[in-house]
Amino acid sequence: MSAISVEAVSKRFRLQRGAPRTLKDRLVLRGQKVAPPEDFWALREVSFEVAQGETVGLIGHNGSGKSTLLKCVGGILTPTTGSVRVNGRLASLLELGAGFHPDLTGRENVFLNGSILGLSRREVERRFDDIVSFAELEDFIDSPVKFYSSGMYVRLGFAVAVNVEPDVLLVDEVLSVGDEAFQRKCLDKVQSFQRQGRTIVLVSHAVDLVQSICDRAVVLDHGRLVADGDAAEAVTTYRRVLYEPQMRMVDAGDPAPVSDPAGAEPSDPAESSADAMTADGEDGPPAEAPSDLTMGERHEQARTGGVQIVDVWCGPSHHNTTYVESGDELDVVVTYDAAEAIGDAMFGIAIADGRDGKEVYGVNTGLLEVEMPVIEGRGTVTFHLGSVPLLAGSYPVTIGITSQDEGTIYDWREQRHRFEVLARNPGVGMVAFDVEVTVEAEQHQETTHGSA
């Protein structure tokens, strides 16, 4: 029996642009024509099932309808068409502070949330100490939650949700809120639920997290289901959906997109519509920099500014996009501007694993024995990697310009750029190998011995 069944769910919102919302608006806009309401479909014919004990991730770009779908599953929103069935006790943590009353204390909100989730007062009292201990709010539990920080909000909300002992847990992005220690505690709790056979549906933009803890993943694109299957394959589909508009833009002759220094996802024009309407310059110098790009040893040193990094682009050779397939070629193009003649400049790159920030590969023009000319004015240095032997994931790139003896740092960008790798072959870990498997089995002839 399925824990969750979503059948042909569609959700429509009515958008009334320019309509009066207050008495003042009605007086000021009296007599003016108001545009008729418009229909916005946040979800279109979405169907899937979640088996008991399965962990499923919902992924997609901003505005794809993930949170709307999760709220339909949680019973907060009613689908316009279609149906949702959930078997078992359900607990949800859909947004920061959901279900909290700001004027009530943390203690009072624990009892309020517990009752909303179906617990009696006696059951909440029995679990109260565990909830407060998990949230680490012993000193603030009797303070009004309106004085809580965002981290305290989410800690208390998550602690209540997981201590209800739900059969089905819905989580929307909150695993990315809070400090590293609390995130680890949340993940440990989720993995504990998995071992207990509980059902979990998780919405997250952290696709590496989805790939590591989810059995399956469902990909949404503008309200439609475009993939449902193995987490690794779904993440690959998600990345294709996310970056395919860049390829179409380039094919149309528009300027190529530039790698985002902050590593953020491309914004979506629908970001402020679907999930938001569910109600019906220059980089400064880093403080420290590695002394050797290939070793990652860090030391503090002032930047002289004799040469500045103007722009960085990371992507496959001869293609204007920021993702590559495993095994494809990759270019890291550094555009610099030297305010004066520099005769000892050394350029370097370091590629890191986006999951833990550990260095994967680093090199510089000195190690490669590249004969650098005297640079002055604007120019480019291109690092061409003949093959990218990496599995699917996001890989931050550090760019540095130093003197040949590394005693002077002209400019440094610590993991401010990145590229994406799409999986061409299955596997776990970091490196993609070309693997062939040969199976040979000896033929055994069975002989029966008997007597007459």
C-alpha positions, 0 to 999 in steps of 0.5 A: 500500500502506498503511503502517498498517492498523488493523482493528476493534481493541478492547482490554479491561482487567480491573479488580480493585478491592480485590484484594490485591497484596502478601503483606501485603495477602493476610494482612490481607485473608485471608478477606474477599470480593473484588469480581469483576474488571470489564471496561473497554474502552479501545478499541471496534472502531476501524478506519482506515488510514494511507497511506505518507508521510501524517501523521495526528493522534490527538486526543480528550479525556483517557481516550479511548484515544489512547495505548492505540491508539498502543501497539497500533500500536507492538506494545507492547499486543496488541489483544483483538480485531482486528488491526494491520499496520505496513509498514516500520521503526517507531520510537516515542516513546510516553512520557517515558523509555520504554525507558530504564534509570535506572541506565545512562548516557545513552551506554549507553541510546542503544545499548540503545534502538538495539538495541530499535529494530533497529539493530546496534551498528555502526549506533548507533556511526555515528549516535551523535554525531548523536544526542548533538548533537541531544539537546544532552547532550554534557556529560551523556551519561556520567551515569546517566539517573536524574539527568536532568531530564524535558527531558533524558529526552525530548530523548535519547529523541526524538533516538534515535527520529528518528536511527533513520531509521524508515519509520513514526514514532509520537509521543505528546505529547512535542512539548509537552515541553522548552523552546521551542527544542527544540520547534522543533527537533522540529517541524523534524525532523518536517517534514523527515520529511514531505518525505522521505515518511515516515509519522507518527502523532502524539498531541497535545492541541495541536489547533492543532499537529495542524491545522497539520502533519497531513494527517488527524486521527482523533478518539476518544471513549471508545474509539470512532472518531467522526471520520476526515478532514481535520485542520480538520474533525476538530478541529471534531468534537473540540471539539464532542465535548469541549464537548457535555457542557456543553450537555447539562448546561445543558439539564438545568438544572444550573449553567453551567460557568465559564471555566477561568482556566488555560485547561485542558481540562475533566477527564474522569472516565475520565482515570485509567482508559483511558490510565493503565491501559495496563499490562493559589482566588484568582489572584495579581497578575501581575508586569506588565500592558499599559499599553494593552489595544489596543496590548499595551505592557507596563509594571510597576505595583503593583495597588491592590486597590480593585476585584477581578475575582471571576469571568469568563465567556466564551461565546456570547450566551444559551448557557451554554458556552465555544465559539462558531461563527465569526460568532456573538455573544460575551459576555465577562462580568466580575464585580467586587467593589469594596471602596470607592467607585471613580469612575474605573474603566475595564474592558478586554478583549484577545483573543489568538491561542492559537497565538502569544499575539499580540493579535487585538483589544482594547478598553476602556470608555474607547475605547468612550466608555462612561459608567461610574458610581461602582462599589461592592460587587459588579456585572458589566460585559458586553462584547458582541461582535456577531460573532466573525469568527475561524477555529477555534481557542482564544483567550485573553482578558485582563481588566483594570480600571484608572483612566481615565488608566491610571495605576492598575491595580486588577486584571489577569488576563493571558490567564487565560481563553479561549473556543473557536471552531468552524469554520463555513467552511473557510479558513486563517489567523485571520479568517473571511470570507464568501466567494462564488466565481463562475467564468465561462469564455468559450465558444470555438468551435473552427474547422477550416480545410482544403483540398480 
